[in-house]
Amino acid sequence: MPVRPALRAAALSALLTALLAAGCAPGSGGSATAPEPPGVRPQQREVSFESGPDTVHGTFALPPGGGAGLPAALIVSGSGPTDRDGDNPARPDAGTNRNFARVLAAAGVASLRYDKLGSGETGMASRSDGETVGYGVFAQEFADAYAYLAARPEVDPSRLIVLGHSEGALFALNAHGIVEEHPPRALVLAAPPGRRYLDTVDRQLTERIRQAEAAGSLDFAQADETLSDVRYAVARIRDGKGVKELDLPEELNRVFAPAFVPFLRRIDAMDPVELARDLPAGTGTLVLHGTADSQITEGSVDRLMEGMPGAERVDVEGADHVFRMYSDAPGGPVLDSDRRFSPDVEPALRGFVQSELGL
C-alpha cells in the first residue's frame, strides 16, 4: 500500500477522540449542576488479585450494611484503556461501572470491578509497553477476577452475575466458556454490540469521518483515504496479517494498535448472536440500551436479541453509551460529571437482580 500524504492530524485526532470517548451525542446540552450519583454509597475496599504474571487492581463494593452470603456481580469494562470505574483518558468522568456498583449496592448486591490490563492502577503490570497482548490474557483476567469474587467470604458463590458494558458484554456472553466453577446465574448486557467487533468499529469510524467531512474538517479525498485505511486494516486483521506495514496515522493506531491486533482478531471472530444462542438454558439476561447511544445502534441490539428471544430488554430513554442523560437544549457537549446517570437504570436493574437472585 503506498505511503499516503499526511492527513489533517488535528481534525482526525478530534473525531477519533470523540469515538474513543464512548459516543457523546453531537450538539446536545446538559445540566450545569453536578447531579447526585445514583443508588447508595457502598462500602468499598481496594483489592488486588493475581492473573498470570500480573497483579490486577480493583474495587470490591458491599451494600452499606455489609453482610454475608450476599449475591455479587463482576462488572467488566468496555474497550480501550477503560479502568475499573468505566473512565478512560478520552472520557475521564464517565463513571459507568462506578454508577452500576452503586445501583447494585442499593439492591443488596456486592460487586467487583477491576482495572484490566492497560488501564488504571494495573497499567501494563509485568509487561512492557507495546508488548503483544492477545484475547487469552483478558479472558484469564476475567476468569481470575470472577474466581476472586466467588471466594470472598461475604459472597454467596451460587448467586453470581456478570455485568458487562459495551465490549465487556462480549465477555459476559462468553462467561460460561471462561469460568470453571460457579457459573453465573444471570447476565446484564449494558450497551452490548450485536455485530462482529470490527464491523462495529468500522461503522463508528465511518460515521465520525463522514461527520468531519460534512463539517469541513476533512475534505473528500482525506475522508476517503482515511476510510480506505480503516477498511484495509480490518481486512488485514481478519486475514491473519498485521498492521505495522500500513503506515497508519497515529490517530488510527490508537484504534488498531499493533500490540492488540491478536486481541482484535480473536474478539472479532466471536459473533454476539452466536454467543447468545449458546447461552445455557435458564440463564437470565437483561439488555440495557440507551436510546441516545451513538456507538451501539438500535439495529445492532435488535440483531443481538434474535439470539436470545427470551431475554429482557430495557431501552433507556435519552441515555447515551455510558447511560448519562442529555437535554434537548442546543449547544456543545458538557462534562459527564455535569450529566446525571439515567434514573431509569436503577429500577430496571434492581427488578432484574431481585427476580434472578432471590432478593
C-alpha positions as CSV (number, residue, x, y, z in Angstrom):
1,M,0.0,0.0,0.0
2,P,1.6,3.3,-1.0
3,V,2.6,5.8,1.8
4,R,-0.2,8.3,1.9
5,P,0.2,12.1,2.4
6,A,-0.3,13.5,5.8
7,L,-3.9,14.0,6.9
8,R,-5.1,16.9,8.8
9,A,-3.9,15.4,12.1
10,A,-5.8,17.8,14.4
11,A,-9.1,17.1,12.7
12,L,-8.6,13.4,12.6
13,S,-7.5,13.4,16.2
14,A,-10.6,15.3,17.3
15,L,-13.0,12.9,15.5
16,L,-11.3,9.8,16.9
17,T,-11.2,11.3,20.4
18,A,-15.0,11.6,20.0
19,L,-15.1,7.9,19.1
20,L,-12.9,6.8,21.9
21,A,-14.8,8.9,24.3
22,A,-17.7,6.5,24.1
23,G,-20.0,8.3,21.8
24,C,-21.0,11.7,23.0
25,A,-24.1,12.8,21.1
26,P,-23.2,15.9,19.0
27,G,-24.8,19.2,19.7
28,S,-26.6,18.2,22.9
29,G,-26.7,20.1,26.1
30,G,-26.9,19.1,29.7
31,S,-27.3,20.3,33.3
32,A,-24.9,22.8,34.6
33,T,-25.2,21.4,38.1
34,A,-23.4,18.2,39.1
35,P,-26.1,15.7,39.8
36,E,-26.4,13.4,42.7
37,P,-24.9,9.9,41.9
38,P,-27.4,7.0,41.7
39,G,-28.0,4.4,44.3
40,V,-26.3,4.5,47.7
41,R,-22.8,4.9,48.9
42,P,-21.4,1.3,49.2
43,Q,-18.7,0.1,51.5
44,Q,-15.7,-0.1,49.2
45,R,-12.3,-1.7,49.6
46,E,-9.3,-1.5,47.3
47,V,-8.3,-5.1,46.4
48,S,-5.9,-6.9,44.1
49,F,-5.5,-10.4,42.7
50,E,-3.0,-12.3,40.6
51,S,-3.6,-13.2,37.0
52,G,-0.7,-15.0,35.3
53,P,2.3,-12.8,35.8
54,D,0.3,-9.7,36.5
55,T,-1.2,-8.1,39.6
56,V,-4.6,-6.7,38.8
57,H,-6.1,-4.0,41.0
58,G,-9.8,-3.4,41.6
59,T,-12.6,-2.3,44.0
60,F,-14.8,-4.6,46.0
61,A,-18.1,-3.0,47.0
62,L,-20.7,-4.0,49.5
63,P,-24.1,-2.7,50.4
64,P,-24.0,0.0,53.1
65,G,-24.8,-2.5,55.8
66,G,-22.3,-5.1,54.6
67,G,-23.4,-8.6,55.3
68,A,-22.6,-12.3,54.5
69,G,-23.9,-14.7,51.9
70,L,-24.5,-11.8,49.5
71,P,-25.2,-12.1,45.8
72,A,-22.5,-10.4,43.8
73,A,-21.7,-9.1,40.3
74,L,-18.5,-9.0,38.4
75,I,-18.5,-5.7,36.4
76,V,-16.5,-5.7,33.2
77,S,-15.3,-2.6,31.4
78,G,-15.7,-1.6,27.8
79,S,-13.0,-1.2,25.1
80,G,-9.6,0.5,25.2
81,P,-7.8,1.8,28.3
82,T,-11.1,1.9,30.3
83,D,-10.5,1.4,34.0
84,R,-12.5,-0.2,36.8
85,D,-14.8,2.8,37.1
86,G,-15.6,3.0,33.4
87,D,-13.3,6.0,32.8
88,N,-10.7,6.4,30.1
89,P,-8.3,9.2,29.1
90,A,-10.7,10.5,26.5
91,R,-13.7,10.4,28.8
92,P,-12.3,10.6,32.3
93,D,-15.6,11.2,34.2
94,A,-17.9,8.6,32.6
95,G,-18.1,6.6,35.8
96,T,-20.2,3.9,34.2
97,N,-19.1,1.0,36.3
98,R,-18.9,3.1,39.5
99,N,-22.6,4.0,38.9
100,F,-23.6,0.4,38.3
101,A,-21.8,-0.6,41.5
102,R,-23.9,2.0,43.5
103,V,-27.1,0.8,41.9
104,L,-26.2,-2.9,42.7
105,A,-25.4,-2.0,46.3
106,A,-28.8,-0.3,46.7
107,A,-30.3,-3.6,45.6
108,G,-28.3,-5.6,48.1
109,V,-25.7,-6.9,45.6
110,A,-21.9,-6.8,46.2
111,S,-19.7,-6.2,43.2
112,L,-16.1,-6.3,42.0
113,R,-14.8,-4.0,39.2
114,Y,-11.2,-4.1,38.1
115,D,-8.5,-2.3,36.1
116,K,-7.9,-4.6,33.2
117,L,-4.5,-4.7,31.6
118,G,-3.6,-1.4,30.1
119,S,-5.8,0.7,32.4
120,G,-5.8,2.4,35.8
121,E,-3.6,1.2,38.6
122,T,-2.9,-2.1,36.9
123,G,-1.4,-0.4,33.9
124,M,0.7,-2.9,31.8
125,A,1.6,-4.7,35.1
126,S,4.5,-7.0,34.4
127,R,4.5,-6.3,30.7
128,S,6.4,-3.8,28.6
129,D,4.6,-1.0,26.6
130,G,3.9,-2.3,23.1
131,E,4.1,-6.0,24.1
132,T,1.6,-8.1,22.2
133,V,-1.5,-8.9,24.2
134,G,-4.0,-11.5,23.0
135,Y,-7.6,-12.2,23.9
136,G,-6.4,-15.0,26.2
137,V,-4.8,-12.5,28.6
138,F,-8.1,-10.6,29.1
139,A,-10.1,-13.8,29.3
140,Q,-7.7,-15.0,32.0
141,E,-8.1,-11.8,33.9
142,F,-11.8,-12.2,33.7
143,A,-11.7,-15.7,35.0
144,D,-9.3,-14.8,37.8
145,A,-11.5,-11.8,38.8
146,Y,-14.6,-14.0,38.8
147,A,-12.8,-16.6,41.0
148,Y,-11.6,-13.9,43.4
149,L,-15.1,-12.6,43.7
150,A,-16.6,-16.1,44.3
151,A,-14.1,-16.8,47.0
152,R,-14.8,-13.7,49.1
153,P,-16.2,-14.6,52.5
154,E,-19.0,-12.1,52.1
155,V,-20.3,-13.6,48.8
156,D,-22.6,-16.5,48.1
157,P,-20.9,-18.1,45.1
158,S,-24.2,-19.7,43.9
159,R,-25.6,-16.3,43.3
160,L,-23.2,-14.6,40.9
161,I,-23.9,-12.5,37.9
162,V,-21.8,-10.8,35.3
163,L,-22.5,-7.2,34.2
164,G,-20.6,-6.3,31.0
165,H,-20.6,-2.8,29.5
166,S,-20.0,-2.4,25.7
167,E,-17.0,-4.7,24.8
168,G,-17.4,-6.1,28.3
169,A,-20.8,-7.6,27.3
170,L,-18.9,-9.9,24.9
171,F,-17.0,-11.4,27.9
172,A,-20.3,-11.6,29.8
173,L,-21.8,-13.6,26.9
174,N,-18.8,-15.9,26.8
175,A,-18.6,-16.2,30.6
176,H,-19.8,-19.8,30.7
177,G,-17.0,-20.8,28.4
178,I,-14.4,-18.9,30.5
179,V,-15.1,-19.6,34.2
180,E,-14.5,-23.0,35.6
181,E,-16.6,-23.0,38.8
182,H,-19.9,-21.3,39.9
183,P,-21.2,-20.3,36.5
184,P,-23.1,-17.0,36.6
185,R,-26.8,-17.3,37.4
186,A,-27.6,-14.3,35.2
187,L,-26.1,-11.7,32.8
188,V,-26.5,-7.9,32.4
189,L,-25.5,-6.7,29.0
190,A,-25.2,-2.9,29.0
191,A,-24.9,-1.2,25.6
192,P,-23.9,-4.6,24.1
193,P,-22.6,-4.9,20.5
194,G,-24.9,-7.0,18.3
195,R,-22.5,-7.3,15.4
196,R,-18.9,-8.5,15.0
197,Y,-16.4,-6.3,16.7
198,L,-14.6,-4.9,13.7
199,D,-17.9,-4.3,11.9
200,T,-19.0,-2.1,14.8
201,V,-15.7,-0.2,14.8
202,D,-15.9,0.3,11.0
203,R,-19.5,1.7,11.4
204,Q,-18.4,4.0,14.2
205,L,-15.4,5.3,12.4
206,T,-17.3,5.8,9.1
207,E,-19.9,7.9,10.9
208,R,-17.3,10.1,12.6
209,I,-15.3,10.6,9.4
210,R,-18.4,11.5,7.3
211,Q,-19.4,14.0,10.1
212,A,-16.0,15.6,9.9
213,E,-16.2,15.7,6.1
214,A,-19.7,17.4,6.3
215,A,-18.3,19.9,8.8
216,G,-15.4,20.7,6.5
217,S,-12.7,19.4,8.9
218,L,-11.7,16.8,6.3
219,D,-12.1,17.2,2.5
220,F,-13.4,14.4,0.4
221,A,-10.1,13.0,-0.6
222,Q,-8.8,12.9,3.0
223,A,-12.1,11.3,4.3
224,D,-12.0,8.7,1.5
225,E,-8.3,7.9,2.2
226,T,-9.0,7.5,5.9
227,L,-11.9,5.2,5.3
228,S,-9.7,3.2,2.9
229,D,-7.1,2.9,5.7
230,V,-9.8,1.6,8.1
231,R,-11.2,-1.0,5.7
232,Y,-7.7,-2.2,4.7
233,A,-6.7,-2.5,8.4
234,V,-9.9,-4.5,9.1
235,A,-9.3,-6.8,6.1
236,R,-5.7,-7.5,7.1
237,I,-6.6,-8.2,10.7
238,R,-9.2,-10.7,9.6
239,D,-6.8,-12.3,7.1
240,G,-4.3,-13.0,9.9
241,K,-1.9,-10.3,9.0
242,G,-0.5,-7.3,10.9
243,V,-1.0,-3.5,10.5
244,K,2.5,-2.2,11.2
245,E,3.2,-2.2,7.5
246,L,0.3,0.1,6.7
247,D,1.8,3.4,8.0
248,L,-1.5,4.3,9.6
249,P,-1.7,7.8,11.1
250,E,-1.1,7.9,14.8
251,E,-4.8,8.5,15.5
252,L,-5.8,5.3,13.7
253,N,-3.1,3.4,15.5
254,R,-5.0,4.3,18.7
255,V,-7.8,2.1,17.4
256,F,-5.8,-0.6,15.6
257,A,-2.8,-0.7,18.0
258,P,-0.4,-3.3,16.6
259,A,0.2,-4.8,20.0
260,F,-3.5,-5.5,20.4
261,V,-4.1,-6.9,16.9
262,P,-4.2,-10.5,18.2
263,F,-6.9,-9.5,20.6
264,L,-8.9,-7.7,17.9
265,R,-8.7,-10.7,15.6
266,R,-9.9,-13.1,18.3
267,I,-12.8,-11.0,19.6
268,D,-13.9,-10.1,16.1
269,A,-14.3,-13.8,15.4
270,M,-17.0,-14.0,18.1
271,D,-20.4,-13.2,16.6
272,P,-22.5,-11.8,19.5
273,V,-25.6,-13.5,18.2
274,E,-23.9,-16.9,18.2
275,L,-22.7,-16.4,21.7
276,A,-26.2,-15.5,22.7
277,R,-27.6,-18.7,21.1
278,D,-25.0,-20.7,23.0
279,L,-26.0,-19.5,26.5
280,P,-27.0,-22.3,28.8
281,A,-30.7,-22.8,29.2
282,G,-32.2,-20.8,32.1
283,T,-29.5,-18.0,32.1
284,G,-31.5,-14.9,32.9
285,T,-30.4,-12.0,30.7
286,L,-31.1,-8.2,30.9
287,V,-30.1,-6.0,28.0
288,L,-29.9,-2.3,28.6
289,H,-29.7,0.1,25.7
290,G,-29.6,3.9,25.7
291,T,-31.8,5.4,23.0
292,A,-29.2,8.2,22.6
293,D,-26.3,5.8,22.2
294,S,-24.4,6.8,19.1
295,Q,-22.0,3.9,19.4
296,I,-24.3,0.9,19.6
297,T,-27.3,1.4,17.4
298,E,-30.9,0.1,17.9
299,G,-30.5,-2.2,14.9
300,S,-27.4,-3.7,16.5
301,V,-29.3,-4.5,19.7
302,D,-32.2,-5.8,17.6
303,R,-29.8,-8.3,15.9
304,L,-28.4,-9.4,19.3
305,M,-31.9,-10.1,20.6
306,E,-32.5,-12.5,17.8
307,G,-30.1,-14.9,19.5
308,M,-31.9,-14.8,22.9
309,P,-35.6,-14.1,22.3
310,G,-36.3,-14.8,26.0
311,A,-34.1,-12.0,27.3
312,E,-35.5,-9.0,29.0
313,R,-34.7,-5.7,27.2
314,V,-35.0,-2.2,28.6
315,D,-34.5,0.8,26.2
316,V,-33.3,3.6,28.5
317,E,-34.9,6.8,27.0
318,G,-32.4,9.6,26.4
319,A,-29.4,7.8,27.7
320,D,-26.1,7.7,25.9
321,H,-23.4,4.9,25.7
322,V,-22.5,5.3,29.3
323,F,-26.1,5.8,30.4
324,R,-25.8,9.5,31.1
325,M,-28.7,11.8,30.1
326,Y,-28.9,14.6,27.6
327,S,-31.4,17.5,27.4
328,D,-32.9,18.7,24.2
329,A,-31.3,22.1,24.5
330,P,-28.8,23.0,21.7
331,G,-25.2,23.6,22.5
332,G,-21.8,22.0,22.8
333,P,-21.2,18.9,24.9
334,V,-20.7,19.3,28.6
335,L,-18.7,17.2,31.1
336,D,-20.0,13.8,32.1
337,S,-19.8,14.9,35.7
338,D,-22.5,17.6,34.9
339,R,-24.8,15.0,33.5
340,R,-26.9,12.6,35.6
341,F,-26.8,8.9,35.3
342,S,-30.2,7.8,34.0
343,P,-32.7,7.3,36.8
344,D,-34.3,4.6,34.7
345,V,-31.4,2.2,35.1
346,E,-31.9,1.6,38.8
347,P,-35.5,0.2,38.7
348,A,-34.6,-1.9,35.7
349,L,-31.5,-3.4,37.2
350,R,-33.0,-3.7,40.7
351,G,-36.1,-5.6,39.5
352,F,-33.9,-7.9,37.4
353,V,-31.5,-8.9,40.1
354,Q,-34.2,-9.2,42.7
355,S,-36.0,-11.7,40.4
356,E,-32.9,-13.6,39.3
357,L,-31.1,-13.7,42.7
358,G,-34.0,-14.2,45.0
359,L,-33.7,-10.9,46.9
